[in-house]
Amino acid sequence: MNSVSQECQELKFSYDACFNKWFREHFLRGNSDASVCSEIFADYQKCVKVGTG
């Protein structure tokens, strides 16, 4: 799925890849600590807020 802001597209793809890897390799094995992707998510969230605001 594409980002709501074209300028944030690469950050969205990076976050999606991180999340999917975390989900497969950690969450499904019982580790629910999602902090591994939190920095990428924060960067993406900042970009979206600027791009849509």
mmCIF entry with sequence, helices, sheets and N, C-alpha, C, O atoms, coordinates in Angstrom:
data_MODEL
# 
_entry.id   MODEL 
# 
_entity.id                         1 
_entity.type                       polymer 
_entity.pdbx_number_of_molecules   1 
# 
_entity_poly.entity_id                      1 
_entity_poly.type                           'polypeptide(L)' 
_entity_poly.nstd_linkage                   no 
_entity_poly.nstd_monomer                   no 
_entity_poly.pdbx_seq_one_letter_code       MNSVSQECQELKFSYDACFNKWFREHFLRGNSDASVCSEIFADYQKCVKVGTG 
_entity_poly.pdbx_seq_one_letter_code_can   MNSVSQECQELKFSYDACFNKWFREHFLRGNSDASVCSEIFADYQKCVKVGTG 
_entity_poly.pdbx_strand_id                 A 
# 
loop_
_entity_poly_seq.entity_id 
_entity_poly_seq.num 
_entity_poly_seq.mon_id 
_entity_poly_seq.hetero 
1 1  MET n 
1 2  ASN n 
1 3  SER n 
1 4  VAL n 
1 5  SER n 
1 6  GLN n 
1 7  GLU n 
1 8  CYS n 
1 9  GLN n 
1 10 GLU n 
1 11 LEU n 
1 12 LYS n 
1 13 PHE n 
1 14 SER n 
1 15 TYR n 
1 16 ASP n 
1 17 ALA n 
1 18 CYS n 
1 19 PHE n 
1 20 ASN n 
1 21 LYS n 
1 22 TRP n 
1 23 PHE n 
1 24 ARG n 
1 25 GLU n 
1 26 HIS n 
1 27 PHE n 
1 28 LEU n 
1 29 ARG n 
1 30 GLY n 
1 31 ASN n 
1 32 SER n 
1 33 ASP n 
1 34 ALA n 
1 35 SER n 
1 36 VAL n 
1 37 CYS n 
1 38 SER n 
1 39 GLU n 
1 40 ILE n 
1 41 PHE n 
1 42 ALA n 
1 43 ASP n 
1 44 TYR n 
1 45 GLN n 
1 46 LYS n 
1 47 CYS n 
1 48 VAL n 
1 49 LYS n 
1 50 VAL n 
1 51 GLY n 
1 52 THR n 
1 53 GLY n 
# 
_struct_asym.id          A 
_struct_asym.entity_id   1 
# 
loop_
_struct_conf.conf_type_id 
_struct_conf.id 
_struct_conf.pdbx_PDB_helix_id 
_struct_conf.beg_label_comp_id 
_struct_conf.beg_label_asym_id 
_struct_conf.beg_label_seq_id 
_struct_conf.pdbx_beg_PDB_ins_code 
_struct_conf.end_label_comp_id 
_struct_conf.end_label_asym_id 
_struct_conf.end_label_seq_id 
_struct_conf.pdbx_end_PDB_ins_code 
_struct_conf.beg_auth_comp_id 
_struct_conf.beg_auth_asym_id 
_struct_conf.beg_auth_seq_id 
_struct_conf.end_auth_comp_id 
_struct_conf.end_auth_asym_id 
_struct_conf.end_auth_seq_id 
_struct_conf.pdbx_PDB_helix_class 
_struct_conf.details 
_struct_conf.pdbx_PDB_helix_length 
HELX_P HELX_P1 AA1 GLN A 6  ? CYS A 8  ? GLN A 6  CYS A 8  5 ? 3  
HELX_P HELX_P2 AA2 GLN A 9  ? GLU A 25 ? GLN A 9  GLU A 25 1 ? 17 
HELX_P HELX_P3 AA3 PHE A 27 ? ARG A 29 ? PHE A 27 ARG A 29 5 ? 3  
HELX_P HELX_P4 AA4 SER A 35 ? CYS A 37 ? SER A 35 CYS A 37 5 ? 3  
HELX_P HELX_P5 AA5 SER A 38 ? THR A 52 ? SER A 38 THR A 52 1 ? 15 
# 
_struct_conf_type.id          HELX_P 
_struct_conf_type.criteria    ? 
_struct_conf_type.reference   ? 
# 
loop_
_atom_site.group_PDB 
_atom_site.id 
_atom_site.type_symbol 
_atom_site.label_atom_id 
_atom_site.label_alt_id 
_atom_site.label_comp_id 
_atom_site.label_asym_id 
_atom_site.label_entity_id 
_atom_site.label_seq_id 
_atom_site.pdbx_PDB_ins_code 
_atom_site.Cartn_x 
_atom_site.Cartn_y 
_atom_site.Cartn_z 
_atom_site.occupancy 
_atom_site.B_iso_or_equiv 
_atom_site.pdbx_formal_charge 
_atom_site.auth_seq_id 
_atom_site.auth_comp_id 
_atom_site.auth_asym_id 
_atom_site.auth_atom_id 
_atom_site.pdbx_PDB_model_num 
ATOM 1   N N  . MET A 1 1  ? 0.847  -1.169  0.000  1.00 0.00 ? 1  MET A N  1 
ATOM 2   C CA . MET A 1 1  ? 0.000  0.000   0.000  1.00 0.00 ? 1  MET A CA 1 
ATOM 3   C C  . MET A 1 1  ? 0.900  1.242   0.000  1.00 0.00 ? 1  MET A C  1 
ATOM 4   O O  . MET A 1 1  ? 1.933  1.270   0.670  1.00 0.00 ? 1  MET A O  1 
ATOM 5   N N  . ASN A 1 2  ? 0.507  2.237   -0.738 1.00 0.00 ? 2  ASN A N  1 
ATOM 6   C CA . ASN A 1 2  ? 1.280  3.468   -0.829 1.00 0.00 ? 2  ASN A CA 1 
ATOM 7   C C  . ASN A 1 2  ? 1.035  4.368   0.371  1.00 0.00 ? 2  ASN A C  1 
ATOM 8   O O  . ASN A 1 2  ? 0.037  4.243   1.081  1.00 0.00 ? 2  ASN A O  1 
ATOM 9   N N  . SER A 1 3  ? 1.974  5.274   0.569  1.00 0.00 ? 3  SER A N  1 
ATOM 10  C CA . SER A 1 3  ? 1.852  6.258   1.634  1.00 0.00 ? 3  SER A CA 1 
ATOM 11  C C  . SER A 1 3  ? 0.814  7.313   1.254  1.00 0.00 ? 3  SER A C  1 
ATOM 12  O O  . SER A 1 3  ? 0.525  7.507   0.073  1.00 0.00 ? 3  SER A O  1 
ATOM 13  N N  . VAL A 1 4  ? 0.256  7.990   2.250  1.00 0.00 ? 4  VAL A N  1 
ATOM 14  C CA . VAL A 1 4  ? -0.689 9.072   1.983  1.00 0.00 ? 4  VAL A CA 1 
ATOM 15  C C  . VAL A 1 4  ? 0.027  10.288  1.405  1.00 0.00 ? 4  VAL A C  1 
ATOM 16  O O  . VAL A 1 4  ? -0.610 11.164  0.819  1.00 0.00 ? 4  VAL A O  1 
ATOM 17  N N  . SER A 1 5  ? 1.341  10.345  1.567  1.00 0.00 ? 5  SER A N  1 
ATOM 18  C CA . SER A 1 5  ? 2.140  11.447  1.051  1.00 0.00 ? 5  SER A CA 1 
ATOM 19  C C  . SER A 1 5  ? 3.259  10.886  0.182  1.00 0.00 ? 5  SER A C  1 
ATOM 20  O O  . SER A 1 5  ? 4.049  10.070  0.655  1.00 0.00 ? 5  SER A O  1 
ATOM 21  N N  . GLN A 1 6  ? 3.341  11.295  -1.047 1.00 0.00 ? 6  GLN A N  1 
ATOM 22  C CA . GLN A 1 6  ? 4.340  10.778  -1.984 1.00 0.00 ? 6  GLN A CA 1 
ATOM 23  C C  . GLN A 1 6  ? 5.762  10.966  -1.464 1.00 0.00 ? 6  GLN A C  1 
ATOM 24  O O  . GLN A 1 6  ? 6.627  10.123  -1.701 1.00 0.00 ? 6  GLN A O  1 
ATOM 25  N N  . GLU A 1 7  ? 6.008  12.076  -0.751 1.00 0.00 ? 7  GLU A N  1 
ATOM 26  C CA . GLU A 1 7  ? 7.342  12.353  -0.227 1.00 0.00 ? 7  GLU A CA 1 
ATOM 27  C C  . GLU A 1 7  ? 7.780  11.319  0.807  1.00 0.00 ? 7  GLU A C  1 
ATOM 28  O O  . GLU A 1 7  ? 8.973  11.172  1.073  1.00 0.00 ? 7  GLU A O  1 
ATOM 29  N N  . CYS A 1 8  ? 6.839  10.619  1.380  1.00 0.00 ? 8  CYS A N  1 
ATOM 30  C CA . CYS A 1 8  ? 7.128  9.668   2.458  1.00 0.00 ? 8  CYS A CA 1 
ATOM 31  C C  . CYS A 1 8  ? 7.144  8.223   1.986  1.00 0.00 ? 8  CYS A C  1 
ATOM 32  O O  . CYS A 1 8  ? 7.245  7.307   2.803  1.00 0.00 ? 8  CYS A O  1 
ATOM 33  N N  . GLN A 1 9  ? 7.047  8.010   0.707  1.00 0.00 ? 9  GLN A N  1 
ATOM 34  C CA . GLN A 1 9  ? 6.912  6.667   0.158  1.00 0.00 ? 9  GLN A CA 1 
ATOM 35  C C  . GLN A 1 9  ? 8.043  5.723   0.588  1.00 0.00 ? 9  GLN A C  1 
ATOM 36  O O  . GLN A 1 9  ? 7.774  4.593   0.994  1.00 0.00 ? 9  GLN A O  1 
ATOM 37  N N  . GLU A 1 10 ? 9.286  6.164   0.506  1.00 0.00 ? 10 GLU A N  1 
ATOM 38  C CA . GLU A 1 10 ? 10.419 5.302   0.864  1.00 0.00 ? 10 GLU A CA 1 
ATOM 39  C C  . GLU A 1 10 ? 10.395 4.951   2.349  1.00 0.00 ? 10 GLU A C  1 
ATOM 40  O O  . GLU A 1 10 ? 10.684 3.815   2.725  1.00 0.00 ? 10 GLU A O  1 
ATOM 41  N N  . LEU A 1 11 ? 10.053 5.922   3.193  1.00 0.00 ? 11 LEU A N  1 
ATOM 42  C CA . LEU A 1 11 ? 9.951  5.637   4.629  1.00 0.00 ? 11 LEU A CA 1 
ATOM 43  C C  . LEU A 1 11 ? 8.848  4.625   4.909  1.00 0.00 ? 11 LEU A C  1 
ATOM 44  O O  . LEU A 1 11 ? 8.996  3.758   5.770  1.00 0.00 ? 11 LEU A O  1 
ATOM 45  N N  . LYS A 1 12 ? 7.756  4.738   4.187  1.00 0.00 ? 12 LYS A N  1 
ATOM 46  C CA . LYS A 1 12 ? 6.647  3.782   4.351  1.00 0.00 ? 12 LYS A CA 1 
ATOM 47  C C  . LYS A 1 12 ? 7.092  2.375   3.983  1.00 0.00 ? 12 LYS A C  1 
ATOM 48  O O  . LYS A 1 12 ? 6.808  1.420   4.705  1.00 0.00 ? 12 LYS A O  1 
ATOM 49  N N  . PHE A 1 13 ? 7.791  2.249   2.858  1.00 0.00 ? 13 PHE A N  1 
ATOM 50  C CA . PHE A 1 13 ? 8.278  0.934   2.438  1.00 0.00 ? 13 PHE A CA 1 
ATOM 51  C C  . PHE A 1 13 ? 9.281  0.374   3.441  1.00 0.00 ? 13 PHE A C  1 
ATOM 52  O O  . PHE A 1 13 ? 9.269  -0.824  3.728  1.00 0.00 ? 13 PHE A O  1 
ATOM 53  N N  . SER A 1 14 ? 10.151 1.234   3.978  1.00 0.00 ? 14 SER A N  1 
ATOM 54  C CA . SER A 1 14 ? 11.127 0.791   4.977  1.00 0.00 ? 14 SER A CA 1 
ATOM 55  C C  . SER A 1 14 ? 10.430 0.306   6.240  1.00 0.00 ? 14 SER A C  1 
ATOM 56  O O  . SER A 1 14 ? 10.788 -0.731  6.798  1.00 0.00 ? 14 SER A O  1 
ATOM 57  N N  . TYR A 1 15 ? 9.434  1.059   6.686  1.00 0.00 ? 15 TYR A N  1 
ATOM 58  C CA . TYR A 1 15 ? 8.695  0.645   7.886  1.00 0.00 ? 15 TYR A CA 1 
ATOM 59  C C  . TYR A 1 15 ? 7.937  -0.657  7.631  1.00 0.00 ? 15 TYR A C  1 
ATOM 60  O O  . TYR A 1 15 ? 7.965  -1.557  8.471  1.00 0.00 ? 15 TYR A O  1 
ATOM 61  N N  . ASP A 1 16 ? 7.274  -0.769  6.507  1.00 0.00 ? 16 ASP A N  1 
ATOM 62  C CA . ASP A 1 16 ? 6.532  -1.993  6.191  1.00 0.00 ? 16 ASP A CA 1 
ATOM 63  C C  . ASP A 1 16 ? 7.456  -3.209  6.185  1.00 0.00 ? 16 ASP A C  1 
ATOM 64  O O  . ASP A 1 16 ? 7.099  -4.266  6.704  1.00 0.00 ? 16 ASP A O  1 
ATOM 65  N N  . ALA A 1 17 ? 8.643  -3.058  5.597  1.00 0.00 ? 17 ALA A N  1 
ATOM 66  C CA . ALA A 1 17 ? 9.603  -4.163  5.552  1.00 0.00 ? 17 ALA A CA 1 
ATOM 67  C C  . ALA A 1 17 ? 10.062 -4.535  6.954  1.00 0.00 ? 17 ALA A C  1 
ATOM 68  O O  . ALA A 1 17 ? 10.157 -5.716  7.288  1.00 0.00 ? 17 ALA A O  1 
ATOM 69  N N  . CYS A 1 18 ? 10.346 -3.536  7.769  1.00 0.00 ? 18 CYS A N  1 
ATOM 70  C CA . CYS A 1 18 ? 10.768 -3.777  9.147  1.00 0.00 ? 18 CYS A CA 1 
ATOM 71  C C  . CYS A 1 18 ? 9.661  -4.474  9.923  1.00 0.00 ? 18 CYS A C  1 
ATOM 72  O O  . CYS A 1 18 ? 9.910  -5.462  10.615 1.00 0.00 ? 18 CYS A O  1 
ATOM 73  N N  . PHE A 1 19 ? 8.452  -3.969  9.812  1.00 0.00 ? 19 PHE A N  1 
ATOM 74  C CA . PHE A 1 19 ? 7.324  -4.554  10.532 1.00 0.00 ? 19 PHE A CA 1 
ATOM 75  C C  . PHE A 1 19 ? 7.096  -6.001  10.117 1.00 0.00 ? 19 PHE A C  1 
ATOM 76  O O  . PHE A 1 19 ? 6.914  -6.870  10.970 1.00 0.00 ? 19 PHE A O  1 
ATOM 77  N N  . ASN A 1 20 ? 7.104  -6.262  8.828  1.00 0.00 ? 20 ASN A N  1 
ATOM 78  C CA . ASN A 1 20 ? 6.863  -7.624  8.344  1.00 0.00 ? 20 ASN A CA 1 
ATOM 79  C C  . ASN A 1 20 ? 7.945  -8.582  8.833  1.00 0.00 ? 20 ASN A C  1 
ATOM 80  O O  . ASN A 1 20 ? 7.644  -9.715  9.208  1.00 0.00 ? 20 ASN A O  1 
ATOM 81  N N  . LYS A 1 21 ? 9.204  -8.137  8.832  1.00 0.00 ? 21 LYS A N  1 
ATOM 82  C CA . LYS A 1 21 ? 10.300 -8.972  9.333  1.00 0.00 ? 21 LYS A CA 1 
ATOM 83  C C  . LYS A 1 21 ? 10.127 -9.221  10.830 1.00 0.00 ? 21 LYS A C  1 
ATOM 84  O O  . LYS A 1 21 ? 10.262 -10.355 11.291 1.00 0.00 ? 21 LYS A O  1 
ATOM 85  N N  . TRP A 1 22 ? 9.828  -8.161  11.593 1.00 0.00 ? 22 TRP A N  1 
ATOM 86  C CA . TRP A 1 22 ? 9.615  -8.308  13.029 1.00 0.00 ? 22 TRP A CA 1 
ATOM 87  C C  . TRP A 1 22 ? 8.462  -9.273  13.301 1.00 0.00 ? 22 TRP A C  1 
ATOM 88  O O  . TRP A 1 22 ? 8.563  -10.139 14.170 1.00 0.00 ? 22 TRP A O  1 
ATOM 89  N N  . PHE A 1 23 ? 7.386  -9.124  12.567 1.00 0.00 ? 23 PHE A N  1 
ATOM 90  C CA . PHE A 1 23 ? 6.219  -9.976  12.770 1.00 0.00 ? 23 PHE A CA 1 
ATOM 91  C C  . PHE A 1 23 ? 6.569  -11.443 12.565 1.00 0.00 ? 23 PHE A C  1 
ATOM 92  O O  . PHE A 1 23 ? 6.228  -12.289 13.391 1.00 0.00 ? 23 PHE A O  1 
ATOM 93  N N  . ARG A 1 24 ? 7.248  -11.742 11.463 1.00 0.00 ? 24 ARG A N  1 
ATOM 94  C CA . ARG A 1 24 ? 7.621  -13.131 11.148 1.00 0.00 ? 24 ARG A CA 1 
ATOM 95  C C  . ARG A 1 24 ? 8.653  -13.693 12.119 1.00 0.00 ? 24 ARG A C  1 
ATOM 96  O O  . ARG A 1 24 ? 8.508  -14.808 12.620 1.00 0.00 ? 24 ARG A O  1 
ATOM 97  N N  . GLU A 1 25 ? 9.694  -12.911 12.379 1.00 0.00 ? 25 GLU A N  1 
ATOM 98  C CA . GLU A 1 25 ? 10.845 -13.439 13.111 1.00 0.00 ? 25 GLU A CA 1 
ATOM 99  C C  . GLU A 1 25 ? 10.760 -13.274 14.628 1.00 0.00 ? 25 GLU A C  1 
ATOM 100 O O  . GLU A 1 25 ? 11.495 -13.933 15.363 1.00 0.00 ? 25 GLU A O  1 
ATOM 101 N N  . HIS A 1 26 ? 9.875  -12.405 15.100 1.00 0.00 ? 26 HIS A N  1 
ATOM 102 C CA . HIS A 1 26 ? 9.808  -12.166 16.540 1.00 0.00 ? 26 HIS A CA 1 
ATOM 103 C C  . HIS A 1 26 ? 8.409  -12.409 17.100 1.00 0.00 ? 26 HIS A C  1 
ATOM 104 O O  . HIS A 1 26 ? 8.231  -13.246 17.984 1.00 0.00 ? 26 HIS A O  1 
ATOM 105 N N  . PHE A 1 27 ? 7.431  -11.691 16.595 1.00 0.00 ? 27 PHE A N  1 
ATOM 106 C CA . PHE A 1 27 ? 6.078  -11.767 17.151 1.00 0.00 ? 27 PHE A CA 1 
ATOM 107 C C  . PHE A 1 27 ? 5.508  -13.181 17.094 1.00 0.00 ? 27 PHE A C  1 
ATOM 108 O O  . PHE A 1 27 ? 4.962  -13.675 18.081 1.00 0.00 ? 27 PHE A O  1 
ATOM 109 N N  . LEU A 1 28 ? 5.633  -13.823 15.955 1.00 0.00 ? 28 LEU A N  1 
ATOM 110 C CA . LEU A 1 28 ? 5.088  -15.174 15.816 1.00 0.00 ? 28 LEU A CA 1 
ATOM 111 C C  . LEU A 1 28 ? 5.817  -16.193 16.686 1.00 0.00 ? 28 LEU A C  1 
ATOM 112 O O  . LEU A 1 28 ? 5.341  -17.312 16.872 1.00 0.00 ? 28 LEU A O  1 
ATOM 113 N N  . ARG A 1 29 ? 6.971  -15.801 17.216 1.00 0.00 ? 29 ARG A N  1 
ATOM 114 C CA . ARG A 1 29 ? 7.741  -16.680 18.111 1.00 0.00 ? 29 ARG A CA 1 
ATOM 115 C C  . ARG A 1 29 ? 7.599  -16.265 19.570 1.00 0.00 ? 29 ARG A C  1 
ATOM 116 O O  . ARG A 1 29 ? 8.330  -16.749 20.435 1.00 0.00 ? 29 ARG A O  1 
ATOM 117 N N  . GLY A 1 30 ? 6.647  -15.359 19.842 1.00 0.00 ? 30 GLY A N  1 
ATOM 118 C CA . GLY A 1 30 ? 6.337  -15.000 21.212 1.00 0.00 ? 30 GLY A CA 1 
ATOM 119 C C  . GLY A 1 30 ? 6.961  -13.725 21.737 1.00 0.00 ? 30 GLY A C  1 
ATOM 120 O O  . GLY A 1 30 ? 6.727  -13.365 22.890 1.00 0.00 ? 30 GLY A O  1 
ATOM 121 N N  . ASN A 1 31 ? 7.751  -13.026 20.927 1.00 0.00 ? 31 ASN A N  1 
ATOM 122 C CA . ASN A 1 31 ? 8.371  -11.778 21.358 1.00 0.00 ? 31 ASN A CA 1 
ATOM 123 C C  . ASN A 1 31 ? 7.548  -10.614 20.833 1.00 0.00 ? 31 ASN A C  1 
ATOM 124 O O  . ASN A 1 31 ? 7.551  -10.342 19.633 1.00 0.00 ? 31 ASN A O  1 
ATOM 125 N N  . SER A 1 32 ? 6.852  -9.932  21.714 1.00 0.00 ? 32 SER A N  1 
ATOM 126 C CA . SER A 1 32 ? 5.958  -8.854  21.280 1.00 0.00 ? 32 SER A CA 1 
ATOM 127 C C  . SER A 1 32 ? 6.590  -7.466  21.374 1.00 0.00 ? 32 SER A C  1 
ATOM 128 O O  . SER A 1 32 ? 5.892  -6.465  21.213 1.00 0.00 ? 32 SER A O  1 
ATOM 129 N N  . ASP A 1 33 ? 7.889  -7.388  21.632 1.00 0.00 ? 33 ASP A N  1 
ATOM 130 C CA . ASP A 1 33 ? 8.581  -6.097  21.713 1.00 0.00 ? 33 ASP A CA 1 
ATOM 131 C C  . ASP A 1 33 ? 8.805  -5.557  20.300 1.00 0.00 ? 33 ASP A C  1 
ATOM 132 O O  . ASP A 1 33 ? 9.677  -6.039  19.577 1.00 0.00 ? 33 ASP A O  1 
ATOM 133 N N  . ALA A 1 34 ? 8.019  -4.561  19.915 1.00 0.00 ? 34 ALA A N  1 
ATOM 134 C CA . ALA A 1 34 ? 8.078  -4.003  18.562 1.00 0.00 ? 34 ALA A CA 1 
ATOM 135 C C  . ALA A 1 34 ? 8.989  -2.787  18.477 1.00 0.00 ? 34 ALA A C  1 
ATOM 136 O O  . ALA A 1 34 ? 8.958  -2.067  17.479 1.00 0.00 ? 34 ALA A O  1 
ATOM 137 N N  . SER A 1 35 ? 9.789  -2.547  19.492 1.00 0.00 ? 35 SER A N  1 
ATOM 138 C CA . SER A 1 35 ? 10.625 -1.344  19.504 1.00 0.00 ? 35 SER A CA 1 
ATOM 139 C C  . SER A 1 35 ? 11.685 -1.344  18.404 1.00 0.00 ? 35 SER A C  1 
ATOM 140 O O  . SER A 1 35 ? 12.258 -0.298  18.099 1.00 0.00 ? 35 SER A O  1 
ATOM 141 N N  . VAL A 1 36 ? 11.945 -2.484  17.819 1.00 0.00 ? 36 VAL A N  1 
ATOM 142 C CA . VAL A 1 36 ? 12.957 -2.566  16.764 1.00 0.00 ? 36 VAL A CA 1 
ATOM 143 C C  . VAL A 1 36 ? 12.600 -1.660  15.578 1.00 0.00 ? 36 VAL A C  1 
ATOM 144 O O  . VAL A 1 36 ? 13.501 -1.182  14.888 1.00 0.00 ? 36 VAL A O  1 
ATOM 145 N N  . CYS A 1 37 ? 11.339 -1.419  15.332 1.00 0.00 ? 37 CYS A N  1 
ATOM 146 C CA . CYS A 1 37 ? 10.895 -0.590  14.207 1.00 0.00 ? 37 CYS A CA 1 
ATOM 147 C C  . CYS A 1 37 ? 10.444 0.803   14.635 1.00 0.00 ? 37 CYS A C  1 
ATOM 148 O O  . CYS A 1 37 ? 9.996  1.591   13.803 1.00 0.00 ? 37 CYS A O  1 
ATOM 149 N N  . SER A 1 38 ? 10.557 1.107   15.909 1.00 0.00 ? 38 SER A N  1 
ATOM 150 C CA . SER A 1 38 ? 9.991  2.358   16.415 1.00 0.00 ? 38 SER A CA 1 
ATOM 151 C C  . SER A 1 38 ? 10.667 3.604   15.838 1.00 0.00 ? 38 SER A C  1 
ATOM 152 O O  . SER A 1 38 ? 9.996  4.613   15.622 1.00 0.00 ? 38 SER A O  1 
ATOM 153 N N  . GLU A 1 39 ? 11.959 3.559   15.587 1.00 0.00 ? 39 GLU A N  1 
ATOM 154 C CA . GLU A 1 39 ? 12.651 4.720   15.025 1.00 0.00 ? 39 GLU A CA 1 
ATOM 155 C C  . GLU A 1 39 ? 12.203 4.986   13.591 1.00 0.00 ? 39 GLU A C  1 
ATOM 156 O O  . GLU A 1 39 ? 11.969 6.134   13.213 1.00 0.00 ? 39 GLU A O  1 
ATOM 157 N N  . ILE A 1 40 ? 12.087 3.936   12.803 1.00 0.00 ? 40 ILE A N  1 
ATOM 158 C CA . ILE A 1 40 ? 11.624 4.082   11.427 1.00 0.00 ? 40 ILE A CA 1 
ATOM 159 C C  . ILE A 1 40 ? 10.186 4.596   11.407 1.00 0.00 ? 40 ILE A C  1 
ATOM 160 O O  . ILE A 1 40 ? 9.839  5.454   10.596 1.00 0.00 ? 40 ILE A O  1 
ATOM 161 N N  . PHE A 1 41 ? 9.346  4.063   12.310 1.00 0.00 ? 41 PHE A N  1 
ATOM 162 C CA . PHE A 1 41 ? 7.963  4.518   12.374 1.00 0.00 ? 41 PHE A CA 1 
ATOM 163 C C  . PHE A 1 41 ? 7.882  5.992   12.756 1.00 0.00 ? 41 PHE A C  1 
ATOM 164 O O  . PHE A 1 41 ? 7.085  6.737   12.187 1.00 0.00 ? 41 PHE A O  1 
ATOM 165 N N  . ALA A 1 42 ? 8.697  6.415   13.709 1.00 0.00 ? 42 ALA A N  1 
ATOM 166 C CA . ALA A 1 42 ? 8.694  7.817   14.138 1.00 0.00 ? 42 ALA A CA 1 
ATOM 167 C C  . ALA A 1 42 ? 9.084  8.736   12.981 1.00 0.00 ? 42 ALA A C  1 
ATOM 168 O O  . ALA A 1 42 ? 8.483  9.794   12.796 1.00 0.00 ? 42 ALA A O  1 
ATOM 169 N N  . ASP A 1 43 ? 10.090 8.332   12.202 1.00 0.00 ? 43 ASP A N  1 
ATOM 170 C CA . ASP A 1 43 ? 10.499 9.128   11.041 1.00 0.00 ? 43 ASP A CA 1 
ATOM 171 C C  . ASP A 1 43 ? 9.376  9.208   10.009 1.00 0.00 ? 43 ASP A C  1 
ATOM 172 O O  . ASP A 1 43 ? 9.108  10.273  9.453  1.00 0.00 ? 43 ASP A O  1 
ATOM 173 N N  . TYR A 1 44 ? 8.729  8.083   9.762  1.00 0.00 ? 44 TYR A N  1 
ATOM 174 C CA . TYR A 1 44 ? 7.622  8.049   8.805  1.00 0.00 ? 44 TYR A CA 1 
ATOM 175 C C  . TYR A 1 44 ? 6.469  8.916   9.296  1.00 0.00 ? 44 TYR A C  1 
ATOM 176 O O  . TYR A 1 44 ? 5.879  9.664   8.517  1.00 0.00 ? 44 TYR A O  1 
ATOM 177 N N  . GLN A 1 45 ? 6.146  8.821   10.579 1.00 0.00 ? 45 GLN A N  1 
ATOM 178 C CA . GLN A 1 45 ? 5.051  9.589   11.146 1.00 0.00 ? 45 GLN A CA 1 
ATOM 179 C C  . GLN A 1 45 ? 5.323  11.092  11.035 1.00 0.00 ? 45 GLN A C  1 
ATOM 180 O O  . GLN A 1 45 ? 4.421  11.862  10.705 1.00 0.00 ? 45 GLN A O  1 
ATOM 181 N N  . LYS A 1 46 ? 6.546  11.503  11.305 1.00 0.00 ? 46 LYS A N  1 
ATOM 182 C CA . LYS A 1 46 ? 6.915  12.929  11.165 1.00 0.00 ? 46 LYS A CA 1 
ATOM 183 C C  . LYS A 1 46 ? 6.740  13.389  9.723  1.00 0.00 ? 46 LYS A C  1 
ATOM 184 O O  . LYS A 1 46 ? 6.215  14.474  9.470  1.00 0.00 ? 46 LYS A O  1 
ATOM 185 N N  . CYS A 1 47 ? 7.175  12.571  8.790  1.00 0.00 ? 47 CYS A N  1 
ATOM 186 C CA . CYS A 1 47 ? 7.071  12.908  7.374  1.00 0.00 ? 47 CYS A CA 1 
ATOM 187 C C  . CYS A 1 47 ? 5.609  13.076  6.969  1.00 0.00 ? 47 CYS A C  1 
ATOM 188 O O  . CYS A 1 47 ? 5.262  14.033  6.277  1.00 0.00 ? 47 CYS A O  1 
ATOM 189 N N  . VAL A 1 48 ? 4.765  12.162  7.391  1.00 0.00 ? 48 VAL A N  1 
ATOM 190 C CA . VAL A 1 48 ? 3.341  12.235  7.034  1.00 0.00 ? 48 VAL A CA 1 
ATOM 191 C C  . VAL A 1 48 ? 2.707  13.483  7.624  1.00 0.00 ? 48 VAL A C  1 
ATOM 192 O O  . VAL A 1 48 ? 1.920  14.150  6.951  1.00 0.00 ? 48 VAL A O  1 
ATOM 193 N N  . LYS A 1 49 ? 3.029  13.809  8.854  1.00 0.00 ? 49 LYS A N  1 
ATOM 194 C CA . LYS A 1 49 ? 2.462  14.996  9.492  1.00 0.00 ? 49 LYS A CA 1 
ATOM 195 C C  . LYS A 1 49 ? 2.858  16.262  8.754  1.00 0.00 ? 49 LYS A C  1 
ATOM 196 O O  . LYS A 1 49 ? 2.044  17.176  8.624  1.00 0.00 ? 49 LYS A O  1 
ATOM 197 N N  . VAL A 1 50 ? 4.082  16.337  8.272  1.00 0.00 ? 50 VAL A N  1 
ATOM 198 C CA . VAL A 1 50 ? 4.543  17.498  7.512  1.00 0.00 ? 50 VAL A CA 1 
ATOM 199 C C  . VAL A 1 50 ? 3.903  17.498  6.122  1.00 0.00 ? 50 VAL A C  1 
ATOM 200 O O  . VAL A 1 50 ? 3.473  18.543  5.633  1.00 0.00 ? 50 VAL A O  1 
ATOM 201 N N  . GLY A 1 51 ? 3.841  16.329  5.492  1.00 0.00 ? 51 GLY A N  1 
ATOM 202 C CA . GLY A 1 51 ? 3.345  16.208  4.128  1.00 0.00 ? 51 GLY A CA 1 
ATOM 203 C C  . GLY A 1 51 ? 1.853  16.428  3.978  1.00 0.00 ? 51 GLY A C  1 
ATOM 204 O O  . GLY A 1 51 ? 1.385  16.812  2.906  1.00 0.00 ? 51 GLY A O  1 
ATOM 205 N N  . THR A 1 52 ? 1.105  16.191  5.036  1.00 0.00 ? 52 THR A N  1 
ATOM 206 C CA . THR A 1 52 ? -0.352 16.332  4.945  1.00 0.00 ? 52 THR A CA 1 
ATOM 207 C C  . THR A 1 52 ? -0.861 17.536  5.722  1.00 0.00 ? 52 THR A C  1 
ATOM 208 O O  . THR A 1 52 ? -2.051 17.848  5.688  1.00 0.00 ? 52 THR A O  1 
ATOM 209 N N  . GLY A 1 53 ? 0.033  18.202  6.412  1.00 0.00 ? 53 GLY A N  1 
ATOM 210 C CA . GLY A 1 53 ? -0.404 19.297  7.284  1.00 0.00 ? 53 GLY A CA 1 
ATOM 211 C C  . GLY A 1 53 ? -0.346 20.619  6.690  1.00 0.00 ? 53 GLY A C  1 
ATOM 212 O O  . GLY A 1 53 ? -0.691 21.604  7.341  1.00 0.00 ? 53 GLY A O  1 
# 
